[in-house]
Amino acid sequence: MKNLRPYVAIARPDHWFKNIFILPGVAFAAVLKPDAIFNSEVSLSSFIFRLVIGIISTCLVASANYVINEWLDAEFDKFHPVKKNRPAVQGKLKASIVYTEYALLLLVGLSLASLVSPYFLAVAAALMIQGIFYNIRPMRTKEKAYLDVISEAINNPIRLMLGWFIVTSTPLPPSSLLFAYWMGGAFLMAIKRYGEYRFIANPEQAALYRRSFKFYTENSLLISSFFYANCAAFFLGVFLVKYRIELLLTLPFLAFLFTWYLYIGLKKDSPAQHPERLLRDKRLSAYLLFLGVLFMTLFFARIESLHWFLENSFITQK
């Protein structure tokens, strides 16, 4: 049993919390396509089945990506002050078992995805393909500056679509929402990169650990994170005004969340390097819970005074 622990560890079950990003996709689909979930032909038990199977499927496919990531990163992780202690770097893993684990996780994950819907299966396959492009040569986008952030962050809209297709088969959520999710994820990833770069505190060693760091500086990472945050806010604003103007009231709270995360990223040995540990922060967890409640409340509320802004009252017609 002890010999299996390293293989369980490289699947990173502690990162499964990231799949919570599926739930907003479920919520948005339920609001924008209510007939798909509140349908007399579709039982509540059937929806719950798809939701549970969908989440398990996503966790397994994501774990497959983590397995191949950690195995192929071993030759670079030895230059990281902490990651050099990982099982793959320490030579505690066998290639044949790692590749078998990778294949089995994908096989089971995609098989479960097929039980949800063909659309869900297609997006789950896209999650697999993202892992291939991100980790495996000749693409290995994680080694290319800026593309490493963009290609990793695309997991966010993929997870949103997975949640969406648990509810409905109507092709694709609104593009403004997808881009907002993508750029929001890019902001989080850029701050993570910034934290890693500062933690290593040696540009030459940082470049040996992650080749993209050869082309980064602390300033360029911060500036790029500002760009991603602005793009996320712009696309989110477009979506909210077009589909649910009541949610505009959440923007100041979301702006505060982005600012808070930036504050965390600027700390010495920043916790942003390890997003899986952030939920241990009780204040941050409480704030995220508050945001979730606020979103759900405004989803189903109608505030007439806000709809006045959608009228052409400011345009004088001749």
LINDADA-V231991 format. One record per residue. RES is the residue in one small letter. PHI is phi as a letter, one per 30 degrees, with the letter a starting at -180 (NA if undefined). OMEGA is omega in degrees with one decimal (NA if undefined). Layout:
BEGIN
res={RES/RES}
phi={PHI/PHI}
omega={OMEGA/OMEGA}
END
This chain:
BEGIN
res={m/k/n/l/r/p/y/v/a/i/a/r/p/d/h/w/f/k/n/i/f/i/l/p/g/v/a/f/a/a/v/l/k/p/d/a/i/f/n/s/e/v/s/l/s/s/f/i/f/r/l/v/i/g/i/i/s/t/c/l/v/a/s/a/n/y/v/i/n/e/w/l/d/a/e/f/d/k/f/h/p/v/k/k/n/r/p/a/v/q/g/k/l/k/a/s/i/v/y/t/e/y/a/l/l/l/l/v/g/l/s/l/a/s/l/v/s/p/y/f/l/a/v/a/a/a/l/m/i/q/g/i/f/y/n/i/r/p/m/r/t/k/e/k/a/y/l/d/v/i/s/e/a/i/n/n/p/i/r/l/m/l/g/w/f/i/v/t/s/t/p/l/p/p/s/s/l/l/f/a/y/w/m/g/g/a/f/l/m/a/i/k/r/y/g/e/y/r/f/i/a/n/p/e/q/a/a/l/y/r/r/s/f/k/f/y/t/e/n/s/l/l/i/s/s/f/f/y/a/n/c/a/a/f/f/l/g/v/f/l/v/k/y/r/i/e/l/l/l/t/l/p/f/l/a/f/l/f/t/w/y/l/y/i/g/l/k/k/d/s/p/a/q/h/p/e/r/l/l/r/d/k/r/l/s/a/y/l/l/f/l/g/v/l/f/m/t/l/f/f/a/r/i/e/s/l/h/w/f/l/e/n/s/f/i/t/q/k}
phi={NA/d/d/d/e/d/d/d/d/d/d/h/d/d/c/d/e/d/d/d/d/d/d/e/d/d/d/d/d/d/d/d/b/d/d/d/c/c/b/d/d/c/d/d/d/d/d/d/e/d/d/d/d/d/d/d/e/d/d/d/d/d/d/e/d/d/d/d/d/d/d/d/d/e/d/c/d/d/c/c/e/c/d/d/c/d/e/d/d/d/i/c/c/c/e/d/d/d/d/d/d/e/d/d/d/d/d/d/d/d/d/d/d/d/d/d/a/d/d/d/d/d/d/d/d/d/d/d/d/e/d/d/d/d/c/c/d/d/d/h/d/d/c/c/e/i/d/d/d/d/d/d/d/d/e/d/d/d/d/d/d/d/d/e/d/d/c/b/c/d/e/i/d/e/d/d/d/d/d/d/d/d/d/d/d/d/e/d/d/d/d/d/d/d/d/d/d/d/d/d/h/a/e/d/d/d/d/d/d/b/d/d/d/d/c/c/b/e/d/d/d/d/d/d/d/d/d/d/d/d/d/d/d/d/d/d/d/e/d/d/d/d/c/a/d/e/d/e/d/d/e/e/d/d/d/d/d/d/d/d/d/d/e/d/d/d/d/d/h/e/d/d/d/b/e/d/c/d/d/d/d/d/d/d/d/d/d/d/d/d/d/d/d/d/e/d/d/d/e/c/c/b/c/e/d/d/d/d/d/d/d/c/d/c/c/c/c/c}
omega={-179.9/-178.9/-179.4/-174.8/179.0/-178.7/173.2/-177.3/-176.8/173.8/174.8/176.0/177.5/177.1/-177.3/179.7/179.9/-179.4/171.2/177.4/173.1/-171.1/174.4/176.2/175.6/-177.0/-180.0/178.4/-179.7/-179.4/-175.6/178.6/-173.7/-179.9/-177.3/-176.8/178.1/-173.8/-177.2/-179.8/-179.2/-177.0/177.0/179.9/178.0/178.4/179.8/177.5/-179.6/-179.6/-178.0/179.9/179.7/-180.0/179.2/179.3/-179.2/178.7/-177.6/178.5/177.1/178.4/175.7/177.3/179.0/-179.6/-177.5/177.5/-175.6/-179.7/-177.0/178.9/-172.6/-177.2/178.6/-178.7/179.7/178.3/179.2/-176.4/-177.2/-175.5/177.7/179.5/-179.8/-177.1/-178.1/179.6/-177.8/177.8/-177.4/-176.7/176.1/-176.8/-177.0/179.9/180.0/-178.6/175.2/177.5/178.3/-178.1/-178.9/178.5/178.4/-177.8/-178.8/-178.4/-179.3/176.4/177.0/179.7/-179.3/178.8/-178.2/177.0/176.3/179.1/178.9/178.8/-179.6/-179.4/175.2/175.9/176.8/175.8/176.5/-178.4/176.6/178.7/178.9/-179.7/-175.8/-169.7/-167.0/175.6/13.9/-177.5/179.4/-174.9/-179.7/-179.7/-175.8/-176.5/-179.5/176.9/177.9/179.3/-177.2/-176.2/175.5/-176.5/-179.6/173.7/-179.3/177.4/175.4/179.0/176.7/-179.9/176.4/177.0/179.7/-175.2/167.4/-175.3/-171.3/175.3/176.4/-173.1/168.9/170.6/177.9/-176.9/180.0/178.5/179.0/-179.7/176.4/178.4/-179.0/-177.6/174.2/176.6/178.0/176.0/179.9/-178.5/178.9/177.3/175.9/178.0/179.2/179.0/178.9/-177.6/179.4/-177.9/179.8/171.9/177.9/-174.9/-179.2/178.8/178.6/-179.7/176.2/178.9/-178.9/-171.6/179.1/-179.9/177.5/-175.3/-179.4/164.5/176.9/-178.3/-177.4/177.8/178.2/-179.5/179.2/179.2/177.1/177.5/-179.4/-179.8/178.4/178.3/179.5/-179.7/-179.5/-178.0/178.7/177.6/177.8/-179.0/-174.9/-179.4/-176.1/-170.4/-175.9/-171.8/177.7/-178.3/174.1/-179.8/179.1/-173.1/178.0/-179.9/175.6/177.1/177.7/178.8/178.4/180.0/178.6/-179.4/176.0/177.0/177.1/-178.9/-178.3/179.9/174.9/-174.0/-170.1/173.7/179.4/175.4/-176.2/-176.8/-178.9/-179.1/-173.9/-178.9/174.9/176.3/-173.9/-179.9/178.8/178.5/179.0/-180.0/177.2/176.5/176.8/179.2/178.8/178.6/179.6/178.5/-177.3/178.5/-177.5/174.8/-171.3/177.8/172.9/-178.3/-172.6/-177.2/178.3/-178.4/175.4/-178.7/179.0/179.9/-179.1/-174.4/-176.2/-176.9/179.0/180.0/178.9/NA}
END
